[in-house]
């Protein structure tokens, strides 16, 4: 994999130039028709799908989770009279109503039983059926099967190279671990040099994730755990000659005090999706598909620490103007004891790899034969069953 390790100085220069570009010309190479985008977000730690999209009309949920189950009186946002969206995800609700966000419940990779984060993430990113299949990433393998792929580029926005885009095909990597801290004297220099340039201050502030006020712009260093900032960077690259972006959001391992711990990564995920929409603009957003997926779900029953443990069946989030949202997809298995997987987990009724395969098919015209042989070997794929695909 070719790695493009951008320093903070390079990143800020690129971000500020991108922000200034619309003032120079309205022409964008990304505005060409048929230029689809795909963003994958890996949710590391095991997102609890039953906490994000709750089957609140099922009384068993509150029996299993007396401290975690919510209802509309507690801010849960009704989706379809059966499922409700966690109140911390309220900013996604307008996108849901507009058909730009959907959820696929009761999905998982083929991984079972051991419930190891490392093995689960390897399977999720390799697209295989076993941890031993984790040699290359499914998104990297997809690059060689995209028609006209020589004109398309991919960017891995990560603290280190992620498996999902690892492999023989060239991929650019922006690594937060390799960026350079801006020293105090450098901040002072920039502040003096550009104190009278509001346009630069605004662009610099956006790049650094700070307010556009001159003092705050030059007094804050971007955090490495800022999903909105990472999403803004990805959007800037997708607005240029990149077509595929991938990044991760951590913090979903909610063993203890889940009600509070869950809020921070969820806010980050919501901010990432809404930032992508705002930063890409309506034309590119209409050609963009986003999939957020996790290595496994969590136990149906809360534990003694008011959290949940590693499970199986989980949830995937699809978003973007290129998908048909506004619906909870997937075959719901139920919460009765005899319907649970191993008497503890939500039973997986769908393969999360099918979601990724369907989006690769719709966005880049990858053939079903390549999807089931080269990208996801052995996958049984029924594209017609993926209701979130736009015709």
PERA-V619657 format. One record per backbone hydrogen bond with DSSP energy under -0.5 kcal/mol. CO is the residue of the C=O (numbers start at 0). NH is the residue of the N-H. E is the energy in kcal/mol with one decimal. If there is no record, write none. Layout:
co=[CO | CO]
nh=[NH | NH]
e=[E | E]
This chain:
co=[2 | 3 | 6 | 7 | 8 | 9 | 10 | 11 | 12 | 13 | 14 | 15 | 16 | 17 | 19 | 19 | 20 | 20 | 27 | 28 | 31 | 33 | 36 | 37 | 38 | 39 | 39 | 40 | 40 | 41 | 41 | 42 | 42 | 43 | 46 | 47 | 47 | 48 | 51 | 51 | 53 | 53 | 54 | 56 | 57 | 57 | 58 | 59 | 60 | 63 | 64 | 64 | 70 | 70 | 71 | 75 | 76 | 81 | 82 | 82 | 83 | 84 | 85 | 86 | 88 | 89 | 89 | 91 | 92 | 93 | 94 | 94 | 95 | 98 | 99 | 100 | 101 | 102 | 102 | 103 | 105 | 105 | 106 | 107 | 111 | 115 | 116 | 117 | 118 | 119 | 120 | 121 | 122 | 124 | 129 | 130 | 132 | 132 | 136 | 137 | 138 | 139 | 139 | 140 | 141 | 141 | 142 | 145 | 147 | 148 | 152 | 152 | 153 | 154 | 154 | 155 | 155 | 157 | 161 | 162 | 163 | 163 | 165 | 171 | 172 | 173 | 173 | 174 | 175 | 180 | 182 | 183 | 184 | 185 | 186 | 187 | 188 | 189 | 191 | 193 | 195 | 196 | 197 | 198 | 199 | 200 | 201 | 202 | 203 | 204 | 204 | 205 | 212 | 213 | 215 | 215 | 222 | 224 | 225 | 226 | 227 | 228 | 229 | 230 | 231 | 232 | 233 | 234 | 236 | 236 | 238 | 240 | 242 | 243 | 244 | 245 | 246 | 248 | 251 | 252 | 253 | 256 | 256 | 257 | 259 | 259 | 260 | 260 | 261 | 262 | 263 | 264 | 265 | 266 | 267 | 268 | 269 | 270 | 271 | 272 | 273 | 274 | 275 | 276 | 279 | 280 | 281 | 283 | 284 | 284 | 286 | 287 | 288 | 289 | 290 | 291 | 292 | 296 | 297 | 302 | 304 | 305 | 305 | 306 | 308 | 311 | 313 | 313 | 315 | 316 | 317 | 318 | 319 | 321 | 322 | 326 | 326 | 328 | 329 | 335 | 335 | 336 | 339 | 339 | 340 | 340 | 343 | 343 | 344 | 345 | 349 | 349 | 350 | 350 | 351 | 352 | 353 | 354 | 355 | 356 | 357 | 358 | 359 | 359 | 360 | 363 | 366 | 367 | 368 | 369 | 369 | 370 | 371 | 375 | 378 | 380 | 381 | 382 | 384 | 385 | 387]
nh=[4 | 5 | 10 | 11 | 12 | 13 | 14 | 15 | 16 | 17 | 18 | 19 | 20 | 21 | 22 | 23 | 23 | 24 | 30 | 31 | 34 | 35 | 288 | 244 | 290 | 41 | 246 | 42 | 292 | 43 | 248 | 45 | 294 | 251 | 48 | 50 | 51 | 52 | 53 | 85 | 55 | 83 | 57 | 58 | 60 | 61 | 62 | 63 | 64 | 301 | 67 | 68 | 73 | 75 | 74 | 77 | 84 | 56 | 78 | 79 | 53 | 76 | 88 | 89 | 91 | 92 | 93 | 95 | 96 | 97 | 99 | 100 | 98 | 324 | 319 | 325 | 317 | 104 | 328 | 315 | 348 | 349 | 313 | 351 | 113 | 119 | 120 | 121 | 122 | 123 | 124 | 125 | 126 | 137 | 132 | 133 | 134 | 135 | 140 | 141 | 142 | 142 | 143 | 143 | 144 | 145 | 145 | 148 | 150 | 151 | 242 | 243 | 171 | 156 | 245 | 157 | 173 | 175 | 164 | 165 | 138 | 139 | 136 | 155 | 174 | 157 | 175 | 177 | 178 | 182 | 186 | 187 | 188 | 189 | 190 | 191 | 192 | 193 | 194 | 196 | 197 | 200 | 201 | 202 | 203 | 204 | 205 | 206 | 207 | 208 | 209 | 208 | 216 | 217 | 218 | 219 | 225 | 226 | 229 | 230 | 231 | 232 | 233 | 234 | 235 | 236 | 237 | 238 | 239 | 241 | 29 | 152 | 37 | 154 | 39 | 156 | 41 | 43 | 253 | 254 | 307 | 259 | 260 | 261 | 262 | 263 | 263 | 264 | 265 | 266 | 267 | 268 | 269 | 270 | 271 | 272 | 273 | 274 | 275 | 276 | 277 | 278 | 279 | 280 | 283 | 284 | 285 | 286 | 287 | 320 | 36 | 321 | 38 | 318 | 40 | 316 | 42 | 310 | 345 | 305 | 256 | 257 | 258 | 302 | 298 | 296 | 105 | 106 | 103 | 291 | 101 | 289 | 322 | 389 | 324 | 102 | 328 | 104 | 331 | 338 | 339 | 339 | 341 | 342 | 343 | 344 | 299 | 300 | 340 | 312 | 107 | 351 | 353 | 354 | 355 | 356 | 357 | 358 | 359 | 360 | 361 | 362 | 363 | 365 | 364 | 146 | 370 | 371 | 372 | 373 | 374 | 375 | 377 | 378 | 380 | 382 | 384 | 385 | 386 | 388 | 323]
e=[-0.7 | -0.9 | -2.8 | -3.0 | -2.3 | -2.6 | -3.1 | -2.7 | -2.3 | -2.5 | -2.2 | -1.8 | -1.5 | -0.6 | -1.6 | -0.6 | -1.8 | -2.1 | -1.9 | -1.1 | -1.2 | -1.4 | -1.7 | -2.3 | -2.5 | -0.5 | -2.0 | -0.6 | -2.2 | -1.0 | -2.4 | -0.9 | -0.6 | -1.6 | -1.1 | -1.2 | -1.6 | -2.6 | -0.6 | -2.4 | -2.3 | -2.3 | -1.9 | -0.7 | -1.8 | -0.5 | -1.3 | -2.6 | -2.2 | -2.0 | -1.0 | -2.5 | -2.5 | -1.6 | -1.6 | -0.7 | -3.2 | -1.2 | -2.9 | -1.1 | -2.5 | -2.7 | -2.2 | -1.6 | -2.3 | -1.4 | -0.5 | -2.4 | -2.6 | -1.7 | -3.3 | -0.8 | -1.2 | -2.6 | -1.9 | -3.4 | -2.3 | -0.6 | -3.8 | -1.9 | -2.7 | -1.3 | -3.1 | -2.3 | -2.5 | -3.0 | -2.8 | -2.0 | -2.3 | -2.2 | -2.5 | -2.4 | -1.9 | -2.1 | -2.1 | -1.7 | -2.3 | -0.6 | -2.2 | -1.6 | -0.8 | -0.8 | -0.6 | -0.6 | -1.5 | -0.7 | -0.8 | -1.6 | -1.9 | -1.8 | -2.9 | -1.6 | -2.3 | -0.7 | -1.8 | -1.0 | -2.3 | -1.6 | -1.0 | -2.0 | -1.1 | -1.4 | -2.9 | -3.1 | -0.7 | -2.3 | -0.6 | -1.3 | -0.7 | -0.6 | -2.4 | -2.4 | -2.2 | -2.7 | -2.6 | -2.3 | -2.9 | -2.5 | -0.7 | -1.9 | -0.6 | -2.4 | -2.5 | -2.3 | -3.3 | -2.4 | -2.3 | -2.3 | -1.9 | -0.7 | -2.5 | -0.7 | -2.7 | -1.6 | -0.8 | -0.8 | -0.6 | -0.7 | -2.3 | -2.8 | -2.1 | -2.1 | -2.6 | -2.6 | -2.1 | -1.8 | -2.7 | -1.5 | -1.2 | -1.7 | -0.7 | -0.7 | -2.0 | -2.4 | -2.3 | -2.8 | -2.1 | -1.8 | -1.6 | -1.2 | -2.5 | -1.1 | -2.4 | -2.7 | -1.0 | -0.6 | -0.6 | -0.7 | -1.7 | -2.7 | -2.0 | -2.6 | -2.8 | -2.6 | -2.3 | -2.2 | -2.6 | -2.3 | -2.2 | -2.0 | -2.4 | -3.0 | -2.4 | -1.4 | -0.6 | -2.7 | -1.7 | -1.5 | -1.7 | -1.9 | -2.5 | -2.1 | -2.4 | -2.2 | -2.6 | -2.5 | -3.0 | -2.6 | -0.6 | -1.5 | -2.7 | -1.7 | -0.6 | -3.0 | -2.4 | -2.3 | -1.0 | -1.6 | -2.8 | -2.8 | -2.9 | -2.9 | -1.1 | -0.8 | -0.8 | -1.8 | -0.8 | -2.6 | -0.8 | -2.3 | -0.7 | -1.1 | -0.6 | -0.7 | -1.9 | -2.4 | -2.7 | -0.6 | -2.8 | -1.9 | -1.7 | -0.6 | -1.8 | -0.7 | -1.5 | -2.7 | -2.5 | -1.9 | -2.2 | -2.3 | -2.4 | -2.6 | -2.1 | -1.0 | -1.3 | -0.7 | -2.0 | -2.1 | -0.8 | -1.7 | -2.1 | -2.4 | -1.8 | -2.2 | -0.7 | -0.5 | -1.6 | -1.5 | -1.4 | -1.8 | -3.4]
